[in-house]
Amino acid sequence: MDLAFAQHFTEEWAAAWNSHDLERILAHYTEDVVFASPRIVQLLGDPSGEVRGKDALRAYWGKGLRLLPDLHFTVEDVRASVDTLVINYRNERGQAVAEVLTFRAGLVCRGFGAYGPEV
């Protein structure tokens, strides 16, 4: 993966999230995606903090979008690795967040959300 791909992906990723269009967001992910986040524990009550598959991700993010009508991401930085990128951004509350996304065939197959302190 090169930095140009990472930057282009990140622009579309942020625009999708800021549009609140769940299917547009999910279009970036494989059917067998695995995603982990402490927010999964909070929103779904699942102590594993992980969802598996696009349908589970749809249910999780759908609930999140309903609960956060003001959700907005402001990208601060993006970094590229071999098959992974890191997006550093601030959410609608100004909280620092990092998403680590691993790709297969141009789509995200694994992701992790990591959160800084509440603002």
Backbone as XML, in Angstrom:
<?xml version="1.0"?>
<chain id="A" units="angstrom">
  <residue number="1" name="MET">
    <atom name="N" x="0.851" y="-1.172" z="0.000"/>
    <atom name="CA" x="0.000" y="0.000" z="0.000"/>
    <atom name="C" x="0.895" y="1.232" z="0.000"/>
  </residue>
  <residue number="2" name="ASP">
    <atom name="N" x="0.562" y="2.194" z="-0.826"/>
    <atom name="CA" x="1.330" y="3.428" z="-0.814"/>
    <atom name="C" x="0.525" y="4.535" z="-0.134"/>
  </residue>
  <residue number="3" name="LEU">
    <atom name="N" x="1.212" y="5.616" z="0.175"/>
    <atom name="CA" x="0.585" y="6.720" z="0.907"/>
    <atom name="C" x="-0.533" y="7.373" z="0.098"/>
  </residue>
  <residue number="4" name="ALA">
    <atom name="N" x="-0.403" y="7.413" z="-1.219"/>
    <atom name="CA" x="-1.461" y="8.008" z="-2.052"/>
    <atom name="C" x="-2.761" y="7.217" z="-1.907"/>
  </residue>
  <residue number="5" name="PHE">
    <atom name="N" x="-2.679" y="5.874" z="-1.927"/>
    <atom name="CA" x="-3.875" y="5.057" z="-1.718"/>
    <atom name="C" x="-4.451" y="5.317" z="-0.331"/>
  </residue>
  <residue number="6" name="ALA">
    <atom name="N" x="-3.592" y="5.340" z="0.681"/>
    <atom name="CA" x="-4.041" y="5.554" z="2.062"/>
    <atom name="C" x="-4.759" y="6.894" z="2.206"/>
  </residue>
  <residue number="7" name="GLN">
    <atom name="N" x="-4.215" y="7.931" z="1.604"/>
    <atom name="CA" x="-4.844" y="9.248" z="1.698"/>
    <atom name="C" x="-6.181" y="9.283" z="0.967"/>
  </residue>
  <residue number="8" name="HIS">
    <atom name="N" x="-6.233" y="8.705" z="-0.221"/>
    <atom name="CA" x="-7.484" y="8.672" z="-0.986"/>
    <atom name="C" x="-8.544" y="7.864" z="-0.226"/>
  </residue>
  <residue number="9" name="PHE">
    <atom name="N" x="-8.165" y="6.690" z="0.263"/>
    <atom name="CA" x="-9.096" y="5.876" z="1.031"/>
    <atom name="C" x="-9.617" y="6.660" z="2.235"/>
  </residue>
  <residue number="10" name="THR">
    <atom name="N" x="-8.729" y="7.310" z="2.950"/>
    <atom name="CA" x="-9.109" y="8.034" z="4.167"/>
    <atom name="C" x="-10.081" y="9.169" z="3.861"/>
  </residue>
  <residue number="11" name="GLU">
    <atom name="N" x="-9.884" y="9.864" z="2.764"/>
    <atom name="CA" x="-10.821" y="10.928" z="2.384"/>
    <atom name="C" x="-12.217" y="10.366" z="2.162"/>
  </residue>
  <residue number="12" name="GLU">
    <atom name="N" x="-12.317" y="9.256" z="1.431"/>
    <atom name="CA" x="-13.620" y="8.644" z="1.178"/>
    <atom name="C" x="-14.210" y="8.042" z="2.450"/>
  </residue>
  <residue number="13" name="TRP">
    <atom name="N" x="-13.374" y="7.432" z="3.252"/>
    <atom name="CA" x="-13.802" y="6.838" z="4.528"/>
    <atom name="C" x="-14.423" y="7.902" z="5.436"/>
  </residue>
  <residue number="14" name="ALA">
    <atom name="N" x="-13.735" y="9.037" z="5.589"/>
    <atom name="CA" x="-14.248" y="10.114" z="6.440"/>
    <atom name="C" x="-15.526" y="10.707" z="5.855"/>
  </residue>
  <residue number="15" name="ALA">
    <atom name="N" x="-15.564" y="10.891" z="4.543"/>
    <atom name="CA" x="-16.779" y="11.428" z="3.902"/>
    <atom name="C" x="-17.957" y="10.477" z="4.113"/>
  </residue>
  <residue number="16" name="ALA">
    <atom name="N" x="-17.701" y="9.169" z="4.029"/>
    <atom name="CA" x="-18.769" y="8.188" z="4.253"/>
    <atom name="C" x="-19.286" y="8.284" z="5.686"/>
  </residue>
  <residue number="17" name="TRP">
    <atom name="N" x="-18.387" y="8.309" z="6.641"/>
    <atom name="CA" x="-18.823" y="8.431" z="8.034"/>
    <atom name="C" x="-19.584" y="9.732" z="8.268"/>
  </residue>
  <residue number="18" name="ASN">
    <atom name="N" x="-19.079" y="10.817" z="7.738"/>
    <atom name="CA" x="-19.719" y="12.116" z="7.970"/>
    <atom name="C" x="-21.056" y="12.242" z="7.254"/>
  </residue>
  <residue number="19" name="SER">
    <atom name="N" x="-21.299" y="11.386" z="6.267"/>
    <atom name="CA" x="-22.600" y="11.363" z="5.583"/>
    <atom name="C" x="-23.642" y="10.571" z="6.380"/>
  </residue>
  <residue number="20" name="HIS">
    <atom name="N" x="-23.170" y="9.767" z="7.330"/>
    <atom name="CA" x="-24.038" y="8.886" z="8.137"/>
    <atom name="C" x="-24.742" y="7.837" z="7.284"/>
  </residue>
  <residue number="21" name="ASP">
    <atom name="N" x="-24.204" y="7.549" z="6.104"/>
    <atom name="CA" x="-24.771" y="6.550" z="5.203"/>
    <atom name="C" x="-24.110" y="5.209" z="5.513"/>
  </residue>
  <residue number="22" name="LEU">
    <atom name="N" x="-24.810" y="4.364" z="6.252"/>
    <atom name="CA" x="-24.240" y="3.113" z="6.733"/>
    <atom name="C" x="-23.745" y="2.221" z="5.601"/>
  </residue>
  <residue number="23" name="GLU">
    <atom name="N" x="-24.491" y="2.104" z="4.531"/>
    <atom name="CA" x="-24.061" y="1.239" z="3.421"/>
    <atom name="C" x="-22.840" y="1.814" z="2.711"/>
  </residue>
  <residue number="24" name="ARG">
    <atom name="N" x="-22.736" y="3.123" z="2.649"/>
    <atom name="CA" x="-21.533" y="3.749" z="2.068"/>
    <atom name="C" x="-20.316" y="3.444" z="2.943"/>
  </residue>
  <residue number="25" name="ILE">
    <atom name="N" x="-20.492" y="3.492" z="4.236"/>
    <atom name="CA" x="-19.404" y="3.158" z="5.164"/>
    <atom name="C" x="-18.994" y="1.699" z="4.971"/>
  </residue>
  <residue number="26" name="LEU">
    <atom name="N" x="-19.985" y="0.810" z="4.987"/>
    <atom name="CA" x="-19.719" y="-0.630" z="4.916"/>
    <atom name="C" x="-19.131" y="-1.072" z="3.579"/>
  </residue>
  <residue number="27" name="ALA">
    <atom name="N" x="-19.286" y="-0.273" z="2.542"/>
    <atom name="CA" x="-18.744" y="-0.620" z="1.225"/>
    <atom name="C" x="-17.220" y="-0.768" z="1.249"/>
  </residue>
  <residue number="28" name="HIS">
    <atom name="N" x="-16.569" y="-0.250" z="2.287"/>
    <atom name="CA" x="-15.115" y="-0.324" z="2.409"/>
    <atom name="C" x="-14.633" y="-1.615" z="3.062"/>
  </residue>
  <residue number="29" name="TYR">
    <atom name="N" x="-15.553" y="-2.500" z="3.458"/>
    <atom name="CA" x="-15.201" y="-3.650" z="4.285"/>
    <atom name="C" x="-15.558" y="-4.970" z="3.606"/>
  </residue>
  <residue number="30" name="THR">
    <atom name="N" x="-14.755" y="-6.019" z="3.880"/>
    <atom name="CA" x="-15.034" y="-7.354" z="3.351"/>
    <atom name="C" x="-16.214" y="-7.970" z="4.095"/>
  </residue>
  <residue number="31" name="GLU">
    <atom name="N" x="-16.800" y="-8.997" z="3.503"/>
    <atom name="CA" x="-17.920" y="-9.701" z="4.136"/>
    <atom name="C" x="-17.492" y="-10.374" z="5.441"/>
  </residue>
  <residue number="32" name="ASP">
    <atom name="N" x="-16.240" y="-10.811" z="5.523"/>
    <atom name="CA" x="-15.759" y="-11.515" z="6.710"/>
    <atom name="C" x="-14.924" y="-10.627" z="7.638"/>
  </residue>
  <residue number="33" name="VAL">
    <atom name="N" x="-15.129" y="-9.318" z="7.574"/>
    <atom name="CA" x="-14.379" y="-8.364" z="8.379"/>
    <atom name="C" x="-14.464" y="-8.701" z="9.867"/>
  </residue>
  <residue number="34" name="VAL">
    <atom name="N" x="-13.383" y="-8.419" z="10.561"/>
    <atom name="CA" x="-13.343" y="-8.518" z="12.025"/>
    <atom name="C" x="-12.955" y="-7.135" z="12.528"/>
  </residue>
  <residue number="35" name="PHE">
    <atom name="N" x="-13.754" y="-6.615" z="13.469"/>
    <atom name="CA" x="-13.487" y="-5.279" z="13.990"/>
    <atom name="C" x="-13.522" y="-5.322" z="15.507"/>
  </residue>
  <residue number="36" name="ALA">
    <atom name="N" x="-12.549" y="-4.672" z="16.143"/>
    <atom name="CA" x="-12.455" y="-4.631" z="17.598"/>
    <atom name="C" x="-12.409" y="-3.191" z="18.084"/>
  </residue>
  <residue number="37" name="SER">
    <atom name="N" x="-13.135" y="-2.937" z="19.188"/>
    <atom name="CA" x="-13.188" y="-1.594" z="19.745"/>
    <atom name="C" x="-13.761" y="-1.656" z="21.157"/>
  </residue>
  <residue number="38" name="PRO">
    <atom name="N" x="-13.276" y="-0.799" z="22.048"/>
    <atom name="CA" x="-13.901" y="-0.733" z="23.366"/>
    <atom name="C" x="-15.353" y="-0.251" z="23.286"/>
  </residue>
  <residue number="39" name="ARG">
    <atom name="N" x="-15.726" y="0.415" z="22.208"/>
    <atom name="CA" x="-17.115" y="0.871" z="22.039"/>
    <atom name="C" x="-18.068" y="-0.315" z="21.822"/>
  </residue>
  <residue number="40" name="ILE">
    <atom name="N" x="-17.553" y="-1.422" z="21.302"/>
    <atom name="CA" x="-18.376" y="-2.624" z="21.137"/>
    <atom name="C" x="-18.801" y="-3.139" z="22.505"/>
  </residue>
  <residue number="41" name="VAL">
    <atom name="N" x="-17.878" y="-3.103" z="23.449"/>
    <atom name="CA" x="-18.205" y="-3.507" z="24.821"/>
    <atom name="C" x="-19.315" y="-2.611" z="25.361"/>
  </residue>
  <residue number="42" name="GLN">
    <atom name="N" x="-19.181" y="-1.300" z="25.171"/>
    <atom name="CA" x="-20.150" y="-0.337" z="25.694"/>
    <atom name="C" x="-21.507" y="-0.440" z="25.003"/>
  </residue>
  <residue number="43" name="LEU">
    <atom name="N" x="-21.523" y="-0.445" z="23.678"/>
    <atom name="CA" x="-22.791" y="-0.398" z="22.936"/>
    <atom name="C" x="-23.506" y="-1.739" z="22.860"/>
  </residue>
  <residue number="44" name="LEU">
    <atom name="N" x="-22.747" y="-2.818" z="22.739"/>
    <atom name="CA" x="-23.364" y="-4.130" z="22.552"/>
    <atom name="C" x="-23.297" y="-5.002" z="23.797"/>
  </residue>
  <residue number="45" name="GLY">
    <atom name="N" x="-22.513" y="-4.574" z="24.791"/>
    <atom name="CA" x="-22.373" y="-5.375" z="25.994"/>
    <atom name="C" x="-21.596" y="-6.657" z="25.773"/>
  </residue>
  <residue number="46" name="ASP">
    <atom name="N" x="-20.810" y="-6.716" z="24.702"/>
    <atom name="CA" x="-20.025" y="-7.905" z="24.385"/>
    <atom name="C" x="-18.622" y="-7.730" z="24.963"/>
  </residue>
  <residue number="47" name="PRO">
    <atom name="N" x="-18.265" y="-8.493" z="25.992"/>
    <atom name="CA" x="-16.965" y="-8.308" z="26.633"/>
    <atom name="C" x="-15.767" y="-8.610" z="25.736"/>
  </residue>
  <residue number="48" name="SER">
    <atom name="N" x="-15.987" y="-9.305" z="24.615"/>
    <atom name="CA" x="-14.871" y="-9.579" z="23.702"/>
    <atom name="C" x="-14.419" y="-8.306" z="22.996"/>
  </residue>
  <residue number="49" name="GLY">
    <atom name="N" x="-15.325" y="-7.329" z="22.880"/>
    <atom name="CA" x="-14.997" y="-6.092" z="22.174"/>
    <atom name="C" x="-14.812" y="-6.275" z="20.686"/>
  </residue>
  <residue number="50" name="GLU">
    <atom name="N" x="-15.366" y="-7.362" z="20.146"/>
    <atom name="CA" x="-15.121" y="-7.693" z="18.742"/>
    <atom name="C" x="-16.417" y="-8.097" z="18.046"/>
  </residue>
  <residue number="51" name="VAL">
    <atom name="N" x="-16.551" y="-7.664" z="16.785"/>
    <atom name="CA" x="-17.637" y="-8.154" z="15.931"/>
    <atom name="C" x="-16.998" y="-8.850" z="14.735"/>
  </residue>
  <residue number="52" name="ARG">
    <atom name="N" x="-17.708" y="-9.871" z="14.232"/>
    <atom name="CA" x="-17.198" y="-10.663" z="13.104"/>
    <atom name="C" x="-18.240" y="-10.691" z="12.002"/>
  </residue>
  <residue number="53" name="GLY">
    <atom name="N" x="-17.833" y="-10.254" z="10.809"/>
    <atom name="CA" x="-18.709" y="-10.260" z="9.648"/>
    <atom name="C" x="-19.397" y="-8.922" z="9.437"/>
  </residue>
  <residue number="54" name="LYS">
    <atom name="N" x="-19.710" y="-8.667" z="8.170"/>
    <atom name="CA" x="-20.300" y="-7.381" z="7.805"/>
    <atom name="C" x="-21.678" y="-7.183" z="8.426"/>
  </residue>
  <residue number="55" name="ASP">
    <atom name="N" x="-22.461" y="-8.248" z="8.574"/>
    <atom name="CA" x="-23.786" y="-8.094" z="9.189"/>
    <atom name="C" x="-23.672" y="-7.661" z="10.643"/>
  </residue>
  <residue number="56" name="ALA">
    <atom name="N" x="-22.729" y="-8.237" z="11.377"/>
    <atom name="CA" x="-22.513" y="-7.839" z="12.774"/>
    <atom name="C" x="-21.994" y="-6.410" z="12.849"/>
  </residue>
  <residue number="57" name="LEU">
    <atom name="N" x="-21.126" y="-6.045" z="11.911"/>
    <atom name="CA" x="-20.603" y="-4.681" z="11.872"/>
    <atom name="C" x="-21.731" y="-3.698" z="11.548"/>
  </residue>
  <residue number="58" name="ARG">
    <atom name="N" x="-22.628" y="-4.084" z="10.642"/>
    <atom name="CA" x="-23.784" y="-3.257" z="10.283"/>
    <atom name="C" x="-24.657" y="-3.003" z="11.524"/>
  </residue>
  <residue number="59" name="ALA">
    <atom name="N" x="-24.917" y="-4.038" z="12.295"/>
    <atom name="CA" x="-25.743" y="-3.892" z="13.498"/>
    <atom name="C" x="-25.074" y="-2.976" z="14.515"/>
  </residue>
  <residue number="60" name="TYR">
    <atom name="N" x="-23.781" y="-3.149" z="14.728"/>
    <atom name="CA" x="-23.029" y="-2.321" z="15.677"/>
    <atom name="C" x="-22.995" y="-0.862" z="15.244"/>
  </residue>
  <residue number="61" name="TRP">
    <atom name="N" x="-22.548" y="-0.607" z="14.019"/>
    <atom name="CA" x="-22.450" y="0.776" z="13.568"/>
    <atom name="C" x="-23.812" y="1.409" z="13.361"/>
  </residue>
  <residue number="62" name="GLY">
    <atom name="N" x="-24.807" y="0.635" z="12.967"/>
    <atom name="CA" x="-26.159" y="1.169" z="12.840"/>
    <atom name="C" x="-26.656" y="1.698" z="14.167"/>
  </residue>
  <residue number="63" name="LYS">
    <atom name="N" x="-26.424" y="0.937" z="15.227"/>
    <atom name="CA" x="-26.819" y="1.382" z="16.562"/>
    <atom name="C" x="-26.045" y="2.638" z="16.949"/>
  </residue>
  <residue number="64" name="GLY">
    <atom name="N" x="-24.761" y="2.652" z="16.678"/>
    <atom name="CA" x="-23.940" y="3.811" z="16.997"/>
    <atom name="C" x="-24.395" y="5.065" z="16.267"/>
  </residue>
  <residue number="65" name="LEU">
    <atom name="N" x="-24.712" y="4.935" z="14.996"/>
    <atom name="CA" x="-25.175" y="6.088" z="14.223"/>
    <atom name="C" x="-26.511" y="6.614" z="14.748"/>
  </residue>
  <residue number="66" name="ARG">
    <atom name="N" x="-27.395" y="5.708" z="15.184"/>
    <atom name="CA" x="-28.677" y="6.151" z="15.760"/>
    <atom name="C" x="-28.475" y="6.889" z="17.081"/>
  </residue>
  <residue number="67" name="LEU">
    <atom name="N" x="-27.505" y="6.440" z="17.877"/>
    <atom name="CA" x="-27.264" y="7.049" z="19.183"/>
    <atom name="C" x="-26.446" y="8.334" z="19.108"/>
  </residue>
  <residue number="68" name="LEU">
    <atom name="N" x="-25.737" y="8.525" z="18.002"/>
    <atom name="CA" x="-24.857" y="9.691" z="17.851"/>
    <atom name="C" x="-25.221" y="10.482" z="16.599"/>
  </residue>
  <residue number="69" name="PRO">
    <atom name="N" x="-26.355" y="11.194" z="16.614"/>
    <atom name="CA" x="-26.777" y="11.909" z="15.410"/>
    <atom name="C" x="-25.820" y="13.024" z="14.994"/>
  </residue>
  <residue number="70" name="ASP">
    <atom name="N" x="-24.964" y="13.484" z="15.901"/>
    <atom name="CA" x="-24.002" y="14.546" z="15.572"/>
    <atom name="C" x="-22.622" y="13.993" z="15.225"/>
  </residue>
  <residue number="71" name="LEU">
    <atom name="N" x="-22.506" y="12.680" z="15.054"/>
    <atom name="CA" x="-21.218" y="12.068" z="14.776"/>
    <atom name="C" x="-20.523" y="12.765" z="13.614"/>
  </residue>
  <residue number="72" name="HIS">
    <atom name="N" x="-19.242" y="13.069" z="13.814"/>
    <atom name="CA" x="-18.441" y="13.721" z="12.774"/>
    <atom name="C" x="-16.976" y="13.413" z="13.040"/>
  </residue>
  <residue number="73" name="PHE">
    <atom name="N" x="-16.256" y="13.041" z="12.003"/>
    <atom name="CA" x="-14.837" y="12.748" z="12.113"/>
    <atom name="C" x="-14.027" y="13.813" z="11.377"/>
  </residue>
  <residue number="74" name="THR">
    <atom name="N" x="-12.985" y="14.304" z="12.026"/>
    <atom name="CA" x="-12.044" y="15.235" z="11.421"/>
    <atom name="C" x="-10.681" y="14.548" z="11.384"/>
  </residue>
  <residue number="75" name="VAL">
    <atom name="N" x="-10.228" y="14.192" z="10.199"/>
    <atom name="CA" x="-8.961" y="13.481" z="10.045"/>
    <atom name="C" x="-7.805" y="14.428" z="10.324"/>
  </residue>
  <residue number="76" name="GLU">
    <atom name="N" x="-6.864" y="13.949" z="11.126"/>
    <atom name="CA" x="-5.662" y="14.715" z="11.444"/>
    <atom name="C" x="-4.419" y="14.170" z="10.749"/>
  </residue>
  <residue number="77" name="ASP">
    <atom name="N" x="-4.401" y="12.838" z="10.510"/>
    <atom name="CA" x="-3.197" y="12.227" z="9.962"/>
    <atom name="C" x="-3.528" y="10.841" z="9.440"/>
  </residue>
  <residue number="78" name="VAL">
    <atom name="N" x="-2.787" y="10.400" z="8.457"/>
    <atom name="CA" x="-2.914" y="9.027" z="7.953"/>
    <atom name="C" x="-1.511" y="8.494" z="7.689"/>
  </residue>
  <residue number="79" name="ARG">
    <atom name="N" x="-1.323" y="7.222" z="8.016"/>
    <atom name="CA" x="-0.030" y="6.573" z="7.812"/>
    <atom name="C" x="-0.239" y="5.243" z="7.110"/>
  </residue>
  <residue number="80" name="ALA">
    <atom name="N" x="0.688" y="4.886" z="6.243"/>
    <atom name="CA" x="0.561" y="3.649" z="5.464"/>
    <atom name="C" x="1.669" y="2.676" z="5.828"/>
  </residue>
  <residue number="81" name="SER">
    <atom name="N" x="1.324" y="1.388" z="5.827"/>
    <atom name="CA" x="2.280" y="0.308" z="6.011"/>
    <atom name="C" x="2.151" y="-0.643" z="4.825"/>
  </residue>
  <residue number="82" name="VAL">
    <atom name="N" x="2.477" y="-1.902" z="5.000"/>
    <atom name="CA" x="2.463" y="-2.854" z="3.891"/>
    <atom name="C" x="1.035" y="-3.088" z="3.402"/>
  </residue>
  <residue number="83" name="ASP">
    <atom name="N" x="0.155" y="-3.553" z="4.283"/>
    <atom name="CA" x="-1.244" y="-3.790" z="3.930"/>
    <atom name="C" x="-2.187" y="-3.141" z="4.934"/>
  </residue>
  <residue number="84" name="THR">
    <atom name="N" x="-1.666" y="-2.180" z="5.688"/>
    <atom name="CA" x="-2.394" y="-1.571" z="6.789"/>
    <atom name="C" x="-2.218" y="-0.063" z="6.749"/>
  </residue>
  <residue number="85" name="LEU">
    <atom name="N" x="-3.263" y="0.637" z="7.175"/>
    <atom name="CA" x="-3.123" y="2.077" z="7.367"/>
    <atom name="C" x="-3.661" y="2.456" z="8.732"/>
  </residue>
  <residue number="86" name="VAL">
    <atom name="N" x="-3.198" y="3.593" z="9.208"/>
    <atom name="CA" x="-3.633" y="4.138" z="10.490"/>
    <atom name="C" x="-4.216" y="5.514" z="10.223"/>
  </residue>
  <residue number="87" name="ILE">
    <atom name="N" x="-5.443" y="5.708" z="10.673"/>
    <atom name="CA" x="-6.101" y="7.007" z="10.548"/>
    <atom name="C" x="-6.222" y="7.597" z="11.947"/>
  </residue>
  <residue number="88" name="ASN">
    <atom name="N" x="-5.618" y="8.757" z="12.147"/>
    <atom name="CA" x="-5.769" y="9.497" z="13.395"/>
    <atom name="C" x="-6.770" y="10.611" z="13.149"/>
  </residue>
  <residue number="89" name="TYR">
    <atom name="N" x="-7.799" y="10.662" z="13.992"/>
    <atom name="CA" x="-8.839" y="11.669" z="13.801"/>
    <atom name="C" x="-9.435" y="12.087" z="15.126"/>
  </residue>
  <residue number="90" name="ARG">
    <atom name="N" x="-10.264" y="13.104" z="15.082"/>
    <atom name="CA" x="-11.024" y="13.552" z="16.257"/>
    <atom name="C" x="-12.493" y="13.324" z="15.958"/>
  </residue>
  <residue number="91" name="ASN">
    <atom name="N" x="-13.205" y="12.847" z="16.968"/>
    <atom name="CA" x="-14.640" y="12.654" z="16.789"/>
    <atom name="C" x="-15.392" y="13.941" z="17.124"/>
  </residue>
  <residue number="92" name="GLU">
    <atom name="N" x="-16.716" y="13.871" z="17.101"/>
    <atom name="CA" x="-17.560" y="15.054" z="17.303"/>
    <atom name="C" x="-17.373" y="15.682" z="18.685"/>
  </residue>
  <residue number="93" name="ARG">
    <atom name="N" x="-16.813" y="14.939" z="19.633"/>
    <atom name="CA" x="-16.568" y="15.465" z="20.981"/>
    <atom name="C" x="-15.142" y="15.967" z="21.143"/>
  </residue>
  <residue number="94" name="GLY">
    <atom name="N" x="-14.357" y="15.912" z="20.071"/>
    <atom name="CA" x="-12.965" y="16.351" z="20.128"/>
    <atom name="C" x="-12.019" y="15.301" z="20.660"/>
  </residue>
  <residue number="95" name="GLN">
    <atom name="N" x="-12.513" y="14.097" z="20.878"/>
    <atom name="CA" x="-11.695" y="13.009" z="21.404"/>
    <atom name="C" x="-10.781" y="12.461" z="20.317"/>
  </residue>
  <residue number="96" name="ALA">
    <atom name="N" x="-9.512" y="12.233" z="20.658"/>
    <atom name="CA" x="-8.565" y="11.647" z="19.718"/>
    <atom name="C" x="-8.851" y="10.156" z="19.573"/>
  </residue>
  <residue number="97" name="VAL">
    <atom name="N" x="-8.897" y="9.706" z="18.307"/>
    <atom name="CA" x="-9.178" y="8.308" z="17.989"/>
    <atom name="C" x="-8.199" y="7.864" z="16.906"/>
  </residue>
  <residue number="98" name="ALA">
    <atom name="N" x="-7.808" y="6.600" z="16.967"/>
    <atom name="CA" x="-7.007" y="6.008" z="15.895"/>
    <atom name="C" x="-7.726" y="4.761" z="15.396"/>
  </residue>
  <residue number="99" name="GLU">
    <atom name="N" x="-7.788" y="4.610" z="14.089"/>
    <atom name="CA" x="-8.306" y="3.384" z="13.468"/>
    <atom name="C" x="-7.129" y="2.741" z="12.746"/>
  </residue>
  <residue number="100" name="VAL">
    <atom name="N" x="-6.912" y="1.474" z="13.022"/>
    <atom name="CA" x="-5.890" y="0.687" z="12.355"/>
    <atom name="C" x="-6.639" y="-0.290" z="11.460"/>
  </residue>
  <residue number="101" name="LEU">
    <atom name="N" x="-6.455" y="-0.169" z="10.158"/>
    <atom name="CA" x="-7.229" y="-0.937" z="9.185"/>
    <atom name="C" x="-6.303" y="-1.761" z="8.297"/>
  </residue>
  <residue number="102" name="THR">
    <atom name="N" x="-6.540" y="-3.068" z="8.262"/>
    <atom name="CA" x="-5.761" y="-3.975" z="7.427"/>
    <atom name="C" x="-6.602" y="-4.368" z="6.217"/>
  </residue>
  <residue number="103" name="PHE">
    <atom name="N" x="-5.961" y="-4.412" z="5.050"/>
    <atom name="CA" x="-6.654" y="-4.602" z="3.783"/>
    <atom name="C" x="-6.361" y="-5.956" z="3.150"/>
  </residue>
  <residue number="104" name="ARG">
    <atom name="N" x="-7.354" y="-6.419" z="2.398"/>
    <atom name="CA" x="-7.220" y="-7.575" z="1.522"/>
    <atom name="C" x="-8.002" y="-7.244" z="0.260"/>
  </residue>
  <residue number="105" name="ALA">
    <atom name="N" x="-7.342" y="-7.308" z="-0.882"/>
    <atom name="CA" x="-7.982" y="-7.029" z="-2.173"/>
    <atom name="C" x="-8.696" y="-5.679" z="-2.187"/>
  </residue>
  <residue number="106" name="GLY">
    <atom name="N" x="-8.072" y="-4.662" z="-1.583"/>
    <atom name="CA" x="-8.600" y="-3.305" z="-1.635"/>
    <atom name="C" x="-9.679" y="-2.967" z="-0.620"/>
  </residue>
  <residue number="107" name="LEU">
    <atom name="N" x="-10.066" y="-3.942" z="0.229"/>
    <atom name="CA" x="-11.095" y="-3.708" z="1.239"/>
    <atom name="C" x="-10.550" y="-4.014" z="2.630"/>
  </residue>
  <residue number="108" name="VAL">
    <atom name="N" x="-11.139" y="-3.411" z="3.631"/>
    <atom name="CA" x="-10.712" y="-3.636" z="5.009"/>
    <atom name="C" x="-11.221" y="-5.005" z="5.465"/>
  </residue>
  <residue number="109" name="CYS">
    <atom name="N" x="-10.284" y="-5.834" z="5.931"/>
    <atom name="CA" x="-10.659" y="-7.158" z="6.446"/>
    <atom name="C" x="-10.516" y="-7.242" z="7.963"/>
  </residue>
  <residue number="110" name="ARG">
    <atom name="N" x="-9.788" y="-6.303" z="8.552"/>
    <atom name="CA" x="-9.600" y="-6.275" z="10.000"/>
    <atom name="C" x="-9.393" y="-4.834" z="10.423"/>
  </residue>
  <residue number="111" name="GLY">
    <atom name="N" x="-10.023" y="-4.464" z="11.523"/>
    <atom name="CA" x="-9.883" y="-3.103" z="12.030"/>
    <atom name="C" x="-9.880" y="-3.053" z="13.540"/>
  </residue>
  <residue number="112" name="PHE">
    <atom name="N" x="-9.234" y="-2.027" z="14.064"/>
    <atom name="CA" x="-9.179" y="-1.776" z="15.489"/>
    <atom name="C" x="-9.415" y="-0.295" z="15.742"/>
  </residue>
  <residue number="113" name="GLY">
    <atom name="N" x="-10.263" y="0.025" z="16.688"/>
    <atom name="CA" x="-10.453" y="1.409" z="17.110"/>
    <atom name="C" x="-9.801" y="1.601" z="18.464"/>
  </residue>
  <residue number="114" name="ALA">
    <atom name="N" x="-9.045" y="2.681" z="18.618"/>
    <atom name="CA" x="-8.377" y="2.999" z="19.880"/>
    <atom name="C" x="-8.670" y="4.453" z="20.239"/>
  </residue>
  <residue number="115" name="TYR">
    <atom name="N" x="-9.049" y="4.685" z="21.487"/>
    <atom name="CA" x="-9.551" y="5.991" z="21.911"/>
    <atom name="C" x="-8.646" y="6.627" z="22.958"/>
  </residue>
  <residue number="116" name="GLY">
    <atom name="N" x="-8.441" y="7.947" z="22.807"/>
    <atom name="CA" x="-7.741" y="8.721" z="23.812"/>
    <atom name="C" x="-8.721" y="9.137" z="24.903"/>
  </residue>
  <residue number="117" name="PRO">
    <atom name="N" x="-8.250" y="9.945" z="25.834"/>
    <atom name="CA" x="-9.117" y="10.365" z="26.941"/>
    <atom name="C" x="-10.308" y="11.195" z="26.433"/>
  </residue>
  <residue number="118" name="GLU">
    <atom name="N" x="-11.395" y="11.084" z="27.167"/>
    <atom name="CA" x="-12.577" y="11.909" z="26.861"/>
    <atom name="C" x="-12.205" y="13.377" z="27.052"/>
  </residue>
  <residue number="119" name="VAL">
    <atom name="N" x="-12.738" y="14.221" z="26.206"/>
    <atom name="CA" x="-12.440" y="15.654" z="26.277"/>
    <atom name="C" x="-13.482" y="16.332" z="27.163"/>
  </residue>
</chain>
